[in-house]
Amino acid sequence: MISSVRLENILREYPSAGYRLCIPELVFSNFNIYVIAGANASGKTTLLKTIAFLEVPDKGRIFFDEMDVFAEKNNCKSLRKRVGFVMQNPYLFDMDVFGNIALGLKIRKYSEKEIIFRVTNILENLQIEHLSHRNVRELSAGERQKVAIAQVLVLNPDVILLDEPTANVDMQSTLAIEKIIRNIQKTSNPIIIMTTHSLSQTYRISTNIIYLAEGKIAESLDGGFNDNF
């Protein structure tokens, strides 16, 4: 299991947009839920994409434990499989829920028996087993988001990144998804990093809060995680 992710002197520039992400140092460890908060265009999604290998920084280094991600090509390839990324507007395939969740396991050539076991287990854990044979086009926004989370969790990643996972869902679904995230942290102990622009959500779910403003860390605090929610 990956126990820490460390960013050092990260710089990612977008000259045409007049924007840059500049992170001198940032460390994430397991047993925590990190919330990256900030206004739109503050750098939240760029930061997640950098950790997820979807953006390559212009400068700087990223370490998973003590492994330098960019030191060797094979490092990036092997570590990418250990990171799960739930996007704000996830892409789901035109098939049933079971098939969407099973797809990543099939690509990684798991046995049919193992696929059925893992998918069934994650459906039960997320309490969406009743959706198993529904086509994803028939689902609500909150249900689709749960399926996207299930797609990631079924692969047992060491690092889970969630880009505003409740931005497009109602309050009931928001609280349900937050409960799922807290349960993941308690049972599996991955590194969880999520973004939000909701201050109330930040204090409901986080153990550590990082505020970004104009691509820079404005403040870093211990969170206000309340287990009563």
C-alpha positions as CSV (number, residue, x, y, z in Angstrom):
1,M,0.0,0.0,0.0
2,I,1.1,3.5,-0.8
3,S,1.3,5.4,2.5
4,S,2.3,8.9,1.2
5,V,2.3,11.1,-1.9
6,R,4.7,14.0,-1.8
7,L,4.9,16.9,-4.3
8,E,8.0,19.0,-4.5
9,N,8.4,22.3,-6.4
10,I,5.6,21.6,-8.8
11,L,5.0,24.1,-11.6
12,R,2.4,23.8,-14.3
13,E,2.0,26.8,-16.6
14,Y,-0.7,27.7,-19.1
15,P,0.7,30.9,-20.7
16,S,-2.2,31.4,-23.1
17,A,-4.7,31.4,-20.2
18,G,-2.4,33.4,-17.9
19,Y,-2.6,30.7,-15.3
20,R,-0.1,28.6,-13.4
21,L,-0.1,26.0,-10.6
22,C,2.8,26.5,-8.2
23,I,3.1,24.0,-5.3
24,P,6.5,24.3,-3.4
25,E,5.7,21.2,-1.2
26,L,2.6,19.2,-0.3
27,V,2.3,15.8,1.4
28,F,-0.7,13.5,1.6
29,S,-0.7,10.4,3.8
30,N,-3.2,7.5,4.3
31,F,-5.7,7.4,7.2
32,N,-6.8,10.9,6.1
33,I,-9.4,12.6,3.9
34,Y,-7.9,15.7,2.2
35,V,-10.2,18.3,0.8
36,I,-8.8,20.7,-1.7
37,A,-11.0,23.8,-1.5
38,G,-11.1,27.0,-3.5
39,A,-13.0,29.0,-6.0
40,N,-13.3,28.0,-9.7
41,A,-10.0,28.2,-11.6
42,S,-8.0,28.1,-8.4
43,G,-6.1,25.0,-9.5
44,K,-8.0,22.2,-7.8
45,T,-8.6,20.0,-10.8
46,T,-5.2,20.6,-12.2
47,L,-3.7,19.4,-8.9
48,L,-5.7,16.2,-9.0
49,K,-4.8,15.6,-12.7
50,T,-1.1,16.0,-11.8
51,I,-1.3,13.4,-9.1
52,A,-3.3,11.1,-11.4
53,F,-0.7,11.3,-14.2
54,L,-3.1,13.1,-16.5
55,E,-1.1,16.3,-16.4
56,V,2.7,16.4,-16.5
57,P,4.2,19.3,-14.6
58,D,6.7,21.6,-16.3
59,K,8.9,21.4,-13.3
60,G,9.1,19.5,-10.0
61,R,9.0,16.0,-8.6
62,I,6.3,13.7,-7.3
63,F,7.0,10.8,-4.9
64,F,4.7,7.9,-4.1
65,D,6.3,6.8,-0.8
66,E,10.0,7.2,-1.8
67,M,9.6,6.3,-5.5
68,D,10.2,9.3,-7.8
69,V,7.3,9.0,-10.3
70,F,9.2,10.5,-13.3
71,A,12.6,9.0,-12.5
72,E,11.9,6.0,-14.8
73,K,9.2,5.3,-17.4
74,N,8.2,2.1,-15.6
75,N,7.6,3.9,-12.4
76,C,4.8,6.0,-13.9
77,K,3.3,2.9,-15.6
78,S,3.2,0.8,-12.5
79,L,2.0,3.5,-10.2
80,R,-0.8,4.6,-12.5
81,K,-2.7,1.4,-11.8
82,R,-2.7,2.2,-8.1
83,V,-4.5,5.5,-8.5
84,G,-8.3,5.9,-9.0
85,F,-9.8,9.1,-10.3
86,V,-13.5,9.9,-10.1
87,M,-14.2,12.9,-12.4
88,Q,-16.9,15.5,-11.8
89,N,-18.7,14.4,-14.9
90,P,-17.8,10.7,-15.1
91,Y,-18.0,8.9,-18.4
92,L,-20.1,5.7,-18.2
93,F,-20.5,3.2,-21.0
94,D,-23.9,2.5,-22.6
95,M,-24.4,-0.7,-20.7
96,D,-25.8,-1.9,-17.3
97,V,-24.3,-0.9,-14.0
98,F,-22.7,-4.3,-13.4
99,G,-20.9,-4.1,-16.8
100,N,-19.6,-0.6,-16.1
101,I,-18.1,-1.6,-12.8
102,A,-16.7,-4.9,-14.1
103,L,-15.0,-3.3,-17.1
104,G,-11.8,-2.3,-15.4
105,L,-11.4,-5.7,-13.9
106,K,-11.9,-7.3,-17.4
107,I,-9.2,-5.0,-18.9
108,R,-6.8,-6.2,-16.2
109,K,-7.8,-9.8,-17.0
110,Y,-9.3,-10.9,-13.7
111,S,-11.1,-14.2,-13.8
112,E,-14.8,-14.3,-14.3
113,K,-15.2,-15.7,-10.7
114,E,-13.2,-12.9,-9.2
115,I,-15.0,-10.2,-11.2
116,I,-18.4,-11.4,-10.1
117,F,-17.2,-11.6,-6.5
118,R,-15.6,-8.1,-6.5
119,V,-18.5,-6.3,-8.3
120,T,-21.1,-8.0,-6.2
121,N,-19.3,-7.0,-3.0
122,I,-18.9,-3.3,-4.1
123,L,-22.5,-3.1,-5.1
124,E,-23.5,-4.3,-1.7
125,N,-21.1,-2.0,0.1
126,L,-22.4,1.0,-1.7
127,Q,-26.0,-0.2,-1.4
128,I,-26.6,0.0,-5.1
129,E,-27.1,-3.7,-5.8
130,H,-30.7,-2.9,-6.9
131,L,-29.2,-1.0,-9.8
132,S,-27.1,-3.8,-11.0
133,H,-29.0,-4.6,-14.2
134,R,-30.1,-1.0,-15.0
135,N,-28.7,0.8,-17.9
136,V,-26.7,3.8,-16.8
137,R,-28.8,6.1,-19.0
138,E,-31.7,5.4,-16.7
139,L,-30.0,6.6,-13.5
140,S,-30.2,9.8,-11.6
141,A,-27.1,12.0,-11.3
142,G,-26.5,10.8,-7.8
143,E,-26.8,7.1,-8.8
144,R,-24.4,7.7,-11.7
145,Q,-21.9,9.2,-9.3
146,K,-22.1,6.2,-7.1
147,V,-21.5,3.9,-10.0
148,A,-18.4,6.0,-11.0
149,I,-17.1,5.7,-7.4
150,A,-17.8,1.9,-7.6
151,Q,-15.8,1.7,-10.8
152,V,-12.8,3.0,-8.9
153,L,-13.2,1.2,-5.6
154,V,-13.5,-2.2,-7.3
155,L,-9.9,-1.9,-8.4
156,N,-8.7,-1.4,-4.8
157,P,-6.5,1.7,-5.5
158,D,-4.1,3.0,-2.9
159,V,-4.9,6.6,-3.9
160,I,-8.4,7.8,-4.5
161,L,-9.0,11.2,-6.2
162,L,-12.4,12.7,-6.4
163,D,-13.1,15.9,-8.4
164,E,-16.1,17.6,-6.9
165,P,-18.0,14.3,-6.7
166,T,-21.2,15.9,-5.4
167,A,-21.3,19.0,-7.6
168,N,-24.3,17.9,-9.7
169,V,-26.4,15.9,-7.2
170,D,-29.1,16.7,-4.6
171,M,-28.5,17.0,-0.9
172,Q,-29.6,13.5,0.0
173,S,-27.3,12.0,-2.6
174,T,-24.5,14.4,-1.4
175,L,-24.7,13.1,2.2
176,A,-24.9,9.5,0.9
177,I,-21.7,9.9,-1.1
178,E,-20.0,11.6,1.8
179,K,-20.8,8.7,4.0
180,I,-19.4,6.3,1.3
181,I,-16.2,8.3,1.3
182,R,-15.8,8.2,5.1
183,N,-16.5,4.5,5.1
184,I,-13.8,3.9,2.5
185,Q,-11.3,5.8,4.7
186,K,-12.2,3.8,7.8
187,T,-12.2,0.3,6.1
188,S,-9.4,0.5,3.5
189,N,-7.2,3.4,4.6
190,P,-6.3,4.7,1.2
191,I,-5.1,8.2,0.6
192,I,-8.2,10.1,-0.3
193,I,-8.0,13.5,-1.9
194,M,-11.2,15.3,-3.1
195,T,-12.0,18.8,-4.3
196,T,-15.0,21.0,-3.5
197,H,-16.1,24.6,-3.6
198,S,-18.5,23.9,-0.7
199,L,-17.3,25.2,2.6
200,S,-19.9,23.3,4.6
201,Q,-18.9,20.0,2.8
202,T,-15.2,20.8,3.5
203,Y,-15.9,20.8,7.3
204,R,-18.3,17.8,7.2
205,I,-15.9,15.4,5.6
206,S,-12.2,16.4,5.8
207,T,-9.5,15.6,8.2
208,N,-7.2,18.0,6.4
209,I,-8.1,21.1,4.4
210,I,-5.9,22.8,1.8
211,Y,-7.1,26.0,0.3
212,L,-6.0,27.0,-3.1
213,A,-6.1,30.5,-4.6
214,E,-4.8,31.4,-8.0
215,G,-2.8,28.2,-8.3
216,K,-1.1,28.5,-4.9
217,I,-1.6,27.1,-1.4
218,A,-3.3,29.9,0.5
219,E,-3.8,27.9,3.7
220,S,-3.6,24.4,5.1
221,L,-5.5,23.3,8.2
222,D,-6.6,20.3,10.2
223,G,-10.1,19.5,9.1
224,G,-13.5,19.5,10.9
225,F,-14.5,16.0,10.2
226,N,-17.6,15.3,12.2
227,D,-18.4,11.5,12.5
228,N,-22.0,12.3,13.4
229,F,-23.0,13.2,9.9
